[in-house]
Amino acid sequence: PRNRPFFECDKGRNLERAACAHMARVRASAVSPFLIIVAAAVVAVGTGARLASPSAGISALGGALADVDPAVVLSAAAAIHAAARETEIPADVIVALGEVVKRLDPMVAGHAAMALAGAAKKSEIPAEVLIALGQALRRKDESVVFFAAEAIAVAAAGNKSDIPTDVIVALGDALPHVDSEVVCRAARAIAVVKAEIPAKVLIALGQALNRSTADANTRVTPAIVAALSSASETTDIPMEVCSALGHILKYDDVALRQLASRAISAPLKAATEIPTELIVALGEALLDIDEGVRCHAATAIAEAAHRIDIPEEALVMLGMALGDGERDVRLAASSALAAAARRQRIPDTTVHALKQALADEDNEVRHRVVDAMLEAASMEETPSTATDALRASLEFDDQDIRLSVARAIAKAASQHEICQELLDALGHALGDQEGDVRRSAARAIDRAAGKSDLSDGVVGALAKALRDQEKRVRSDSAYAIGCVAGRREVSAHILRGLGEALEDSEAQVRSGAAWALAKAAHTCEVPTEAVRALGERLSDTAKDVRVFAAGAMSLVARRAELTSWVVDRLGVALGDRERDVRYNAALALSKAARRSGVSRGVLDALGSALEDGERDIRRHAAKAIAKAVGRSGAPAEVVVALCVALKDADADVRRSAARAIGEIASVGEVSSDVLEALGEVLEDGEERVRMAAAGAVRSAARSNDIPMRLRAAAELP
């Protein structure tokens, strides 16, 4: 009767306050635990009524979890579980529940785990509580294991708690459990864990999958497959587990096949040993009704093809997949065939499918198909199916196919060596009526020319293309000819064509022609007409044209005598604002000065170049003067510039200046100031400079009176 006010109080907040206060009184007076159980039940009812502030009651229930009476603890846990539906459970109560989970009484531990499962939806579960739940997974009591796995799954799914590795391992240890519901809960918990899954747990999942498929357990299998699919995002799945997943690819459930195919595709990126039966299963999955399964299967085979040989039946399936209605499937299948073709021969039936795929509506698919065909062609000992298919495609009536194939070959040519038969076909395509086809063919030949020797027929076609109406065709053709001419001699007719191209209205064409002539100068004698055209380009408005023209001149000067007009043009180029132009002009003059001679104007320009900010330019200018003055002497201004150069910071410049003064002094008188300047250099810190200065003094002695001090220093008699 004295408890009647407790039961007669109004519902709502008053009910909660009364219940909490009454719990405190009855516990303090050591009355029957029954009253505490009733109070807990009332609080549970109260939370079911959506009380505004149940935190005080929950804290009181948390204190009841330490009671020695199992019935009290069980009721408190049940009440907390009910309260967790509506509100966040305080951290101290969650820790108390974790302690209860450790109790031996399965009913008490199970209810505590159940309460934690509820609390995890809105509250963070501390690591020590998660570890307690992980330990509970190893108990024999099914209800405890079930709710412990459920609590861990909810905690992981809520992204509020990081699951310790020991707990993940404990989930794996629960997978052999006889109760399928326990296995499902453990698998679902693993599926939502964001951390890397240990290999031991992955293997346990694979074993559980084998058991479930053998028993035809339709509840466990989806949970296991989902766990493995999720784990594949952060962890490499062991190959034996992938083999188990391969069997799932034949299941009727589309969702399961999707999860299995996705889980298999990721680990094949790094695997070195892949079972053949798994690749065969993936090949069969290419015919799946679901596009996701087909795409994952093709992607998985593509990853495997980088490391292993693909069975022929799978290659045939990949060829069939090139006709798939989904663009992603065709893209993955073509990538898989391109990867496979780098290692093994592709069956003729698949090559035929690749040929048909050249008409694909998607540009990227066509590029990858051509890539696969080029790889297949490179594996053929003699040109046959793949090469013939590509060559024939460049002659199709459909200009879109010709264009797409030419573009794809151009894109792939930088990575692949193009066979001669296909290069001949590209040379023929330079005469195509479509400008885009000609541009792509020229680009492909240009890129291939760096690795492949072009036949005379292709080079001849490139020479004709130098007059094409498309500027890209003309420029790419010029660069391609340069690649050939850098390795072997080409005809003078073609070199004259390059000289004519130097007059092109487009700078990129003139630049390509100048570059090609620079390459040709290594192996060929450049015709006079082309050399004069190069001289004219030394004043071109385009920087690259001037640079390549000057570079070509520096190479031509090694092999042939330059006309005075060309030498004068080089002298003007010494004042160019571009460093590379000045350098190549000075280098060319240093090669040509002795053979071709230089004018007074060029000597003056060389004298000015001795003050250039680039030491290499000063060095070559000094060398050019040294070679030129032996024939024509040097004006006083140049001699003064050489005396200044004797104090240059660069030893090679000082040495060349000393040699030049020696050449001048050997054919005529020089002032005493010049001889004194040479005398100072006789004490230079560099031996090679001192030796050059001594040689200059000895040369000067032929036409000049040398002071005794200098004679002694130069070891003259």
C-alpha distance (Angstrom), angle and dihedral (degrees) to the residues before:
residue distance angle dihedral
P1 . . .
R2 3.76 . .
N3 3.78 88.5 .
R4 3.78 92.8 56.3
P5 3.85 95.0 98.8
F6 3.78 87.5 58.8
F7 3.80 92.6 58.9
E8 3.81 96.1 38.6
C9 3.84 96.1 54.7
D10 3.78 119.4 113.7
K11 3.73 120.5 -91.7
G12 3.76 120.3 -107.5
R13 3.76 126.4 40.7
N14 3.83 93.6 -9.0
L15 3.78 89.4 56.2
E16 3.80 91.1 54.5
R17 3.79 94.2 47.3
A18 3.79 92.1 47.1
A19 3.77 92.8 48.1
C20 3.80 93.8 49.9
A21 3.78 93.2 46.0
H22 3.78 92.2 46.5
M23 3.81 91.3 49.9
A24 3.78 89.2 55.0
R25 3.85 91.8 49.5
V26 3.78 97.3 47.2
R27 3.81 92.6 45.8
A28 3.81 90.8 50.0
S29 3.80 92.2 49.7
A30 3.80 93.1 47.3
V31 3.79 92.9 -127.7
S32 3.77 123.5 159.5
P33 3.84 115.0 -49.0
F34 3.77 85.4 -131.9
L35 3.79 89.2 81.1
I36 3.80 91.3 54.5
I37 3.79 89.7 50.7
V38 3.80 90.2 51.5
A39 3.81 91.0 47.5
A40 3.80 90.7 51.6
A41 3.77 90.4 50.0
V42 3.80 91.1 50.4
V43 3.81 90.6 51.9
A44 3.79 88.2 50.6
V45 3.80 89.1 52.7
G46 3.79 88.8 46.4
T47 3.77 93.6 54.0
G48 3.76 87.7 47.9
A49 3.79 85.4 59.1
R50 3.84 88.9 58.1
L51 3.81 99.3 -113.5
A52 3.77 116.2 -156.8
S53 3.83 96.6 -128.7
P54 3.81 115.5 14.8
S55 3.84 94.7 155.5
A56 3.80 94.4 104.4
G57 3.79 91.7 53.0
I58 3.82 92.1 47.2
S59 3.80 90.9 51.4
A60 3.80 89.2 51.1
L61 3.78 89.8 50.3
G62 3.80 88.8 50.2
G63 3.77 88.4 58.1
A64 3.80 89.8 50.9
L65 3.82 89.8 59.1
A66 3.80 88.3 76.8
D67 3.81 92.6 57.6
V68 3.80 117.1 122.6
D69 3.78 92.5 -135.3
P70 3.82 109.8 89.5
A71 3.78 91.0 -152.5
V72 3.80 91.3 58.4
V73 3.79 92.3 47.7
L74 3.79 92.2 46.7
S75 3.81 92.2 51.0
A76 3.80 92.1 46.5
A77 3.79 91.1 50.9
A78 3.80 90.8 48.8
A79 3.79 90.7 50.2
I80 3.82 91.8 49.5
H81 3.78 89.6 50.0
A82 3.80 89.3 53.9
A83 3.80 92.0 46.7
A84 3.80 91.9 50.1
R85 3.79 89.6 68.8
E86 3.78 90.7 69.7
T87 3.78 108.6 24.6
E88 3.78 145.3 27.2
I89 3.78 115.1 -91.7
P90 3.83 115.8 -129.0
A91 3.82 116.7 -109.4
D92 3.84 93.6 -118.4
V93 3.80 91.0 55.1
I94 3.83 90.6 49.9
V95 3.80 90.2 51.7
A96 3.83 89.0 49.5
L97 3.80 89.9 52.2
G98 3.80 88.4 52.0
E99 3.79 89.5 57.1
V100 3.80 90.8 49.4
V101 3.83 90.1 53.3
K102 3.80 87.4 64.7
R103 3.83 93.0 59.2
L104 3.76 117.7 111.1
D105 3.79 95.1 -130.4
P106 3.81 103.3 98.7
M107 3.82 93.5 -154.4
V108 3.79 92.7 52.8
A109 3.82 94.6 42.3
G110 3.80 91.4 45.5
H111 3.82 93.2 51.9
A112 3.80 90.2 47.8
A113 3.80 90.8 51.9
M114 3.80 88.9 47.0
A115 3.82 89.9 51.9
L116 3.80 90.2 49.9
A117 3.80 89.7 51.5
G118 3.77 88.1 56.2
A119 3.78 94.3 43.3
A120 3.83 92.5 50.3
K121 3.80 90.8 67.7
K122 3.81 92.1 71.5
S123 3.78 105.8 10.8
E124 3.78 136.6 62.4
I125 3.78 114.1 -111.5
P126 3.82 112.6 -140.1
A127 3.79 119.2 -125.8
E128 3.83 93.5 -112.5
V129 3.80 90.3 56.2
L130 3.81 91.6 47.8
I131 3.80 89.0 51.3
A132 3.81 89.3 51.2
L133 3.80 88.8 52.1
G134 3.81 89.8 48.4
Q135 3.80 89.7 53.5
A136 3.80 89.3 49.3
L137 3.80 88.9 58.4
R138 3.80 88.6 70.1
R139 3.83 94.0 57.4
K140 3.77 122.4 105.6
D141 3.79 94.8 -129.0
E142 3.78 107.7 103.4
S143 3.79 95.8 -155.0
V144 3.80 92.3 51.9
V145 3.80 92.6 48.0
F146 3.80 91.4 45.0
F147 3.80 95.9 52.9
A148 3.81 93.0 39.0
A149 3.80 89.8 56.8
E150 3.80 89.6 44.7
A151 3.81 91.6 52.0
I152 3.81 92.4 49.7
A153 3.81 91.1 47.8
V154 3.79 92.5 51.3
A155 3.82 91.3 46.2
A156 3.81 91.7 51.4
A157 3.81 94.4 43.7
G158 3.78 92.2 53.0
N159 3.83 92.3 59.8
K160 3.80 88.6 -136.3
S161 3.78 97.9 105.4
D162 3.80 132.2 49.8
I163 3.78 109.4 -137.9
P164 3.84 112.2 -132.9
T165 3.79 117.1 -127.5
D166 3.82 91.6 -117.9
V167 3.79 89.4 58.9
I168 3.84 91.6 49.7
V169 3.81 89.0 51.6
A170 3.81 89.1 49.8
L171 3.81 89.3 53.8
G172 3.79 87.9 54.1
D173 3.80 90.2 50.3
A174 3.83 88.8 55.2
L175 3.81 93.0 57.5
P176 3.85 95.4 84.9
H177 3.82 89.1 57.4
V178 3.79 114.6 131.9
D179 3.79 93.3 -133.2
S180 3.80 108.4 84.6
E181 3.80 91.1 -154.7
V182 3.78 90.2 58.9
V183 3.81 90.4 49.1
C184 3.82 90.4 49.3
R185 3.81 92.2 50.8
A186 3.81 92.4 47.7
A187 3.81 91.8 48.3
R188 3.79 92.1 48.1
A189 3.79 89.9 50.0
I190 3.82 90.3 53.1
A191 3.80 89.8 47.5
V192 3.81 93.1 61.1
V193 3.81 96.8 42.7
K194 3.80 108.8 112.6
A195 3.81 95.7 -161.5
E196 3.81 126.8 88.9
I197 3.78 111.2 -79.0
P198 3.84 115.8 -128.7
A199 3.80 115.8 -116.0
K200 3.82 89.9 -119.8
V201 3.79 90.4 61.3
L202 3.82 92.6 45.9
I203 3.79 90.5 53.3
A204 3.82 89.5 48.7
L205 3.81 88.5 52.8
G206 3.79 89.9 51.0
Q207 3.80 91.4 50.5
A208 3.78 90.8 47.7
L209 3.81 88.9 50.5
N210 3.80 91.1 52.8
R211 3.82 90.1 50.9
S212 3.78 93.7 47.5
T213 3.81 93.8 48.3
A214 3.79 90.5 47.8
D215 3.82 90.3 50.8
A216 3.82 92.8 40.6
N217 3.80 88.9 -126.8
T218 3.80 103.8 175.9
R219 3.82 93.3 -171.5
V220 3.78 100.7 50.7
T221 3.81 99.2 40.1
P222 3.83 96.5 63.0
A223 3.80 91.3 48.1
I224 3.82 92.2 50.6
V225 3.80 93.9 46.4
A226 3.80 90.9 48.3
A227 3.80 90.2 51.2
L228 3.80 92.4 50.9
S229 3.79 92.2 45.8
S230 3.80 90.5 52.3
A231 3.81 92.5 44.9
S232 3.82 91.3 52.7
E233 3.81 89.3 68.8
T234 3.82 92.0 66.8
T235 3.81 105.3 16.1
D236 3.80 137.2 47.9
I237 3.79 108.0 -114.2
P238 3.84 113.0 -132.6
M239 3.77 113.2 -110.0
E240 3.82 94.0 -118.9
V241 3.80 88.0 57.7
C242 3.81 90.4 48.9
S243 3.80 88.3 54.1
A244 3.81 88.9 55.3
L245 3.79 89.2 50.3
G246 3.79 89.3 51.5
H247 3.80 89.5 69.9
I248 3.80 89.4 57.4
L249 3.81 90.0 62.7
K250 3.82 87.3 76.7
Y251 3.84 95.3 52.5
D252 3.78 120.1 115.6
D253 3.80 92.3 -129.3
V254 3.82 107.6 95.5
A255 3.80 93.5 -160.9
L256 3.81 90.8 55.2
R257 3.80 92.0 49.5
Q258 3.79 90.1 50.7
L259 3.80 92.8 51.3
A260 3.81 92.7 45.2
S261 3.82 94.7 48.6
R262 3.80 91.2 48.6
A263 3.80 92.3 48.8
I264 3.81 91.4 50.5
S265 3.82 97.2 48.2
A266 3.82 97.0 61.0
P267 3.84 101.8 55.7
L268 3.81 93.6 47.3
K269 3.82 89.0 72.9
A270 3.80 91.3 78.5
A271 3.81 103.8 20.2
T272 3.80 117.8 117.5
E273 3.81 99.2 -175.9
I274 3.79 115.2 47.0
P275 3.82 122.4 172.8
T276 3.79 113.2 -114.6
E277 3.79 91.9 -135.2
L278 3.81 89.7 59.5
I279 3.82 92.0 54.7
V280 3.81 89.6 47.3
A281 3.81 90.0 51.6
L282 3.81 89.7 50.3
G283 3.79 89.5 49.4
E284 3.80 90.7 54.1
A285 3.81 88.6 48.2
L286 3.81 88.0 62.9
L287 3.80 85.7 78.6
D288 3.82 93.6 52.4
I289 3.80 116.9 131.3
D290 3.81 90.2 -127.3
E291 3.81 116.6 80.2
G292 3.81 92.4 -150.9
V293 3.79 91.6 57.8
R294 3.79 91.3 46.7
C295 3.79 92.6 48.6
H296 3.82 94.0 47.7
A297 3.80 90.3 47.4
A298 3.81 92.7 51.9
T299 3.80 91.2 46.0
A300 3.81 91.1 50.0
I301 3.81 92.0 51.1
A302 3.81 89.9 47.9
E303 3.80 90.3 55.4
A304 3.79 91.8 47.3
A305 3.80 92.8 47.2
H306 3.80 90.8 68.2
R307 3.83 90.1 65.0
I308 3.80 110.6 23.0
D309 3.78 139.4 34.6
I310 3.80 111.5 -98.8
P311 3.83 116.2 -130.3
E312 3.79 112.9 -106.7
E313 3.81 93.5 -118.0
A314 3.80 89.9 57.8
L315 3.83 90.8 49.0
V316 3.79 89.2 53.3
M317 3.82 89.7 50.7
L318 3.81 89.7 50.7
G319 3.79 88.8 54.0
M320 3.79 89.8 53.1
A321 3.81 89.7 49.0
L322 3.82 89.3 60.9
G323 3.79 86.1 76.8
D324 3.81 93.4 51.9
G325 3.79 117.5 134.2
E326 3.80 92.2 -129.3
R327 3.78 118.3 80.0
D328 3.83 94.3 -147.3
V329 3.79 91.2 54.7
R330 3.81 92.3 50.9
L331 3.79 90.3 46.5
A332 3.80 92.9 51.2
A333 3.81 92.3 44.5
S334 3.82 92.9 51.2
S335 3.81 90.1 47.9
A336 3.80 89.8 50.6
L337 3.80 91.7 51.5
A338 3.82 91.6 47.3
A339 3.80 89.8 53.2
A340 3.80 92.4 45.1
A341 3.81 93.0 48.7
R342 3.81 90.5 60.4
R343 3.82 89.7 65.2
Q344 3.77 108.3 27.7
R345 3.76 146.2 19.5
I346 3.80 115.6 -85.7
P347 3.84 116.7 -134.2
D348 3.79 115.8 -108.0
T349 3.81 91.2 -118.5
T350 3.79 89.9 58.2
V351 3.82 91.6 45.9
H352 3.80 87.4 53.5
A353 3.81 88.7 52.6
L354 3.81 89.0 50.2
K355 3.80 89.7 52.3
Q356 3.80 90.5 53.5
A357 3.82 89.8 47.7
L358 3.81 89.5 60.6
A359 3.80 84.7 83.3
D360 3.83 92.1 56.6
E361 3.80 113.9 138.3
D362 3.82 92.4 -131.9
N363 3.80 117.0 82.5
E364 3.82 95.4 -151.0
V365 3.80 91.7 50.8
R366 3.82 90.1 52.3
H367 3.80 90.8 50.1
R368 3.78 92.2 52.6
V369 3.79 91.7 45.0
V370 3.81 90.0 54.7
D371 3.81 88.8 46.2
A372 3.80 89.1 54.7
M373 3.80 91.8 47.2
L374 3.80 92.3 49.6
E375 3.78 89.7 51.3
A376 3.79 90.0 47.5
A377 3.80 90.5 49.5
S378 3.80 91.2 51.8
M379 3.82 89.8 56.0
E380 3.80 92.6 55.2
E381 3.79 115.3 97.9
T382 3.79 89.2 -150.0
P383 3.80 126.1 19.5
S384 3.76 108.8 -89.7
T385 3.78 138.4 128.0
A386 3.81 103.8 -1.1
T387 3.80 95.4 37.3
D388 3.79 92.5 45.9
A389 3.80 90.5 49.4
L390 3.80 93.1 52.6
R391 3.79 92.9 43.6
A392 3.78 91.8 49.9
S393 3.81 92.0 47.6
L394 3.82 90.0 61.1
E395 3.81 87.6 61.8
F396 3.82 98.1 46.7
D397 3.79 116.6 131.4
D398 3.79 89.1 -128.4
Q399 3.81 104.5 87.2
D400 3.83 91.8 -160.9
I401 3.80 90.0 61.5
R402 3.81 91.9 46.4
L403 3.78 89.7 49.8
S404 3.80 96.1 46.1
V405 3.81 92.3 48.1
A406 3.80 92.7 47.4
R407 3.81 90.8 48.7
A408 3.77 92.6 47.2
I409 3.81 91.9 49.7
A410 3.81 89.1 49.0
K411 3.79 90.3 51.9
A412 3.79 93.2 47.7
A413 3.80 97.0 41.0
S414 3.79 93.1 84.1
Q415 3.83 90.0 63.3
H416 3.81 102.0 31.1
E417 3.76 133.8 59.8
I418 3.80 106.8 -125.2
C419 3.80 115.4 -139.1
Q420 3.81 119.3 -122.5
E421 3.81 94.3 -111.7
L422 3.79 91.3 56.5
L423 3.82 91.6 44.6
D424 3.80 88.4 54.3
A425 3.80 88.7 52.3
L426 3.81 89.9 50.5
G427 3.79 89.3 50.0
H428 3.79 88.6 54.1
A429 3.82 88.8 49.0
L430 3.81 88.8 60.5
G431 3.78 84.5 78.8
D432 3.82 94.4 51.6
Q433 3.79 115.8 133.6
E434 3.80 91.1 -127.5
G435 3.80 114.8 80.7
D436 3.81 92.8 -150.7
V437 3.80 90.7 55.8
R438 3.80 91.2 49.6
R439 3.82 91.2 48.5
S440 3.80 92.4 51.1
A441 3.80 92.1 45.6
A442 3.80 91.1 50.8
R443 3.79 91.3 47.6
A444 3.81 91.1 49.3
I445 3.81 92.2 50.3
D446 3.80 91.0 46.0
R447 3.80 91.7 53.4
A448 3.80 93.3 42.5
A449 3.80 93.5 48.1
G450 3.79 90.9 73.7
K451 3.83 90.8 64.4
S452 3.80 105.1 21.6
D453 3.79 131.6 56.5
L454 3.80 110.8 -123.8
S455 3.78 120.9 -136.4
D456 3.80 121.1 -119.3
G457 3.80 88.2 -106.9
V458 3.80 92.5 57.9
V459 3.82 92.2 44.4
G460 3.80 88.7 51.1
A461 3.79 90.2 51.2
L462 3.81 89.3 50.4
A463 3.82 90.2 51.5
K464 3.81 89.8 54.2
A465 3.79 89.5 47.4
L466 3.82 89.4 60.2
R467 3.82 84.6 81.3
D468 3.82 95.6 46.3
Q469 3.79 116.9 132.1
E470 3.84 90.7 -125.1
K471 3.81 112.1 82.3
R472 3.83 93.6 -150.8
V473 3.80 89.9 54.7
R474 3.80 90.2 51.7
S475 3.81 95.2 46.6
D476 3.82 96.0 44.2
S477 3.81 89.9 47.2
A478 3.81 90.6 52.9
Y479 3.79 92.7 50.4
A480 3.83 91.2 46.9
I481 3.82 90.8 52.6
G482 3.80 88.1 50.5
C483 3.81 90.8 55.3
V484 3.79 90.3 53.7
A485 3.81 94.8 43.0
G486 3.78 90.6 52.3
R487 3.81 89.5 63.6
R488 3.78 104.9 33.4
E489 3.78 141.7 9.3
V490 3.78 118.8 -83.7
S491 3.77 127.5 -165.0
A492 3.78 123.1 -82.1
H493 3.81 88.3 -122.8
I494 3.81 90.6 63.9
L495 3.81 91.8 45.6
R496 3.80 89.8 52.4
G497 3.78 87.4 52.1
L498 3.80 88.8 55.5
G499 3.81 88.3 50.3
E500 3.80 89.4 53.9
A501 3.82 89.1 48.8
L502 3.82 88.2 59.9
E503 3.81 85.8 73.3
D504 3.82 92.1 56.5
S505 3.80 117.0 130.7
E506 3.83 91.4 -129.2
A507 3.80 117.9 79.0
Q508 3.80 93.6 -147.7
V509 3.81 90.3 57.0
R510 3.82 92.1 48.3
S511 3.80 89.0 47.5
G512 3.81 91.9 51.6
A513 3.79 92.0 48.1
A514 3.82 92.4 49.6
W515 3.80 90.8 48.0
A516 3.80 91.2 49.0
L517 3.81 92.0 51.0
A518 3.80 89.3 49.5
K519 3.80 88.4 54.7
A520 3.80 91.8 44.9
A521 3.81 91.0 53.5
H522 3.81 88.2 70.5
T523 3.79 93.3 62.6
C524 3.79 108.1 13.4
E525 3.78 140.8 53.3
V526 3.78 103.7 -114.7
P527 3.83 112.5 -133.8
T528 3.80 117.9 -111.7
E529 3.81 91.5 -115.4
A530 3.79 91.2 56.5
V531 3.82 92.0 46.2
R532 3.80 90.9 53.5
A533 3.82 89.8 48.3
L534 3.80 88.4 53.0
G535 3.80 89.6 51.9
E536 3.78 90.4 54.4
R537 3.81 90.5 51.3
L538 3.83 90.9 58.2
S539 3.80 86.2 86.3
D540 3.82 95.9 41.7
T541 3.79 117.0 141.0
A542 3.81 91.1 -127.5
K543 3.80 115.3 81.6
D544 3.82 96.1 -146.4
V545 3.78 91.8 51.7
R546 3.83 91.6 53.3
V547 3.83 91.5 45.9
F548 3.82 94.3 50.5
A549 3.80 92.7 42.3
A550 3.81 91.8 52.6
G551 3.80 90.1 45.5
A552 3.79 90.3 52.1
M553 3.80 89.8 50.1
S554 3.80 91.6 53.4
L555 3.81 88.5 56.0
V556 3.79 96.7 41.4
A557 3.82 90.0 52.2
R558 3.80 90.1 62.4
R559 3.80 92.5 61.6
A560 3.79 107.2 29.0
E561 3.80 143.3 32.1
L562 3.79 113.0 -103.1
T563 3.78 122.5 -136.6
S564 3.79 117.9 -112.8
W565 3.79 89.3 -112.3
V566 3.82 91.2 57.5
V567 3.83 91.4 45.1
D568 3.79 89.6 52.9
R569 3.80 89.9 50.9
L570 3.79 89.0 53.4
G571 3.80 89.4 51.4
V572 3.80 89.6 55.4
A573 3.82 90.0 48.3
L574 3.82 89.2 60.5
G575 3.79 86.4 77.3
D576 3.82 95.1 51.7
R577 3.80 116.3 130.2
E578 3.81 91.4 -130.6
R579 3.79 115.2 85.8
D580 3.82 94.7 -146.3
V581 3.80 91.9 53.2
R582 3.83 92.2 51.2
Y583 3.82 91.3 45.2
N584 3.82 95.0 51.1
A585 3.80 91.4 44.0
A586 3.82 91.3 52.3
L587 3.82 90.1 45.9
A588 3.80 91.6 49.7
L589 3.79 91.4 50.0
S590 3.81 91.5 48.3
K591 3.83 87.4 56.4
A592 3.80 97.3 41.2
A593 3.81 102.9 37.3
R594 3.80 98.1 86.1
R595 3.81 95.1 42.1
S596 3.78 100.5 36.4
G597 3.81 103.9 25.6
V598 3.78 124.9 -139.7
S599 3.78 134.8 -115.3
R600 3.78 127.5 -120.6
G601 3.78 89.3 -101.5
V602 3.80 92.3 54.7
L603 3.82 91.0 47.6
D604 3.79 89.2 53.3
A605 3.80 89.4 49.9
L606 3.80 90.5 50.1
G607 3.80 89.6 49.5
S608 3.78 89.3 54.0
A609 3.81 90.0 47.4
L610 3.81 88.4 61.5
E611 3.81 85.5 75.3
D612 3.82 94.5 50.9
G613 3.79 116.1 130.4
E614 3.84 91.3 -126.1
R615 3.80 113.7 80.4
D616 3.82 93.6 -152.7
I617 3.80 89.8 57.3
R618 3.82 91.5 48.9
R619 3.81 89.4 47.9
H620 3.83 94.9 52.5
A621 3.82 91.5 42.2
A622 3.81 89.6 55.5
K623 3.81 90.5 47.8
A624 3.81 90.9 49.7
I625 3.82 91.5 51.1
A626 3.80 91.0 48.2
K627 3.81 90.5 54.6
A628 3.79 96.0 40.7
V629 3.80 100.5 48.7
G630 3.77 93.0 59.0
R631 3.80 87.0 72.7
S632 3.78 105.3 31.3
G633 3.79 109.1 16.0
A634 3.77 122.3 -128.8
P635 3.81 135.2 -91.8
A636 3.79 118.6 -114.4
E637 3.80 92.8 -107.5
V638 3.80 90.7 58.9
V639 3.81 91.5 48.5
V640 3.80 89.9 52.4
A641 3.82 89.9 49.8
L642 3.81 89.4 51.1
C643 3.81 91.1 51.7
V644 3.79 88.7 53.2
A645 3.81 89.4 48.8
L646 3.82 89.0 57.1
K647 3.80 85.5 75.6
D648 3.82 94.9 47.4
A649 3.81 117.2 136.5
D650 3.80 90.5 -124.4
A651 3.80 116.1 79.2
D652 3.81 93.6 -149.6
V653 3.80 90.9 54.2
R654 3.82 90.4 51.0
R655 3.80 91.4 48.0
S656 3.83 93.2 49.4
A657 3.81 91.0 46.5
A658 3.82 90.3 52.1
R659 3.80 91.2 50.1
A660 3.81 90.9 48.8
I661 3.82 91.6 52.0
G662 3.79 88.4 48.6
E663 3.82 90.2 54.4
I664 3.81 91.0 48.8
A665 3.80 93.7 46.4
S666 3.80 92.7 48.1
V667 3.83 92.6 66.1
G668 3.80 101.1 34.8
E669 3.75 147.3 8.1
V670 3.78 121.3 -74.6
S671 3.77 129.2 -165.3
S672 3.78 123.9 -94.7
D673 3.80 88.2 -113.0
V674 3.80 89.4 63.4
L675 3.78 91.7 49.1
E676 3.81 90.6 48.2
A677 3.81 89.4 51.6
L678 3.81 89.0 53.4
G679 3.78 89.1 48.8
E680 3.80 91.1 57.4
V681 3.79 90.2 52.0
L682 3.81 89.7 54.9
E683 3.81 84.7 75.2
D684 3.83 94.8 49.1
G685 3.81 117.2 140.2
E686 3.83 92.0 -125.0
E687 3.79 116.2 76.5
R688 3.79 94.0 -148.7
V689 3.81 90.0 55.0
R690 3.83 91.9 49.3
M691 3.80 90.3 49.4
A692 3.82 91.5 51.0
A693 3.80 90.6 48.8
A694 3.81 91.5 49.9
G695 3.78 89.6 50.3
A696 3.79 89.8 50.2
V697 3.81 91.4 52.3
R698 3.79 90.8 50.2
S699 3.81 90.1 50.0
A700 3.80 90.9 48.3
A701 3.81 89.8 53.2
R702 3.82 89.0 72.1
S703 3.80 92.2 69.2
N704 3.80 105.5 12.6
D705 3.79 140.0 60.7
I706 3.78 105.8 -114.0
P707 3.83 118.0 -152.3
M708 3.79 114.4 -116.7
R709 3.80 92.4 -114.5
L710 3.78 91.1 58.1
R711 3.78 92.7 41.9
A712 3.79 90.1 55.4
A713 3.78 92.9 45.5
A714 3.82 91.0 49.5
E715 3.82 90.5 44.3
L716 3.80 93.0 -119.1
P717 3.86 118.8 160.9
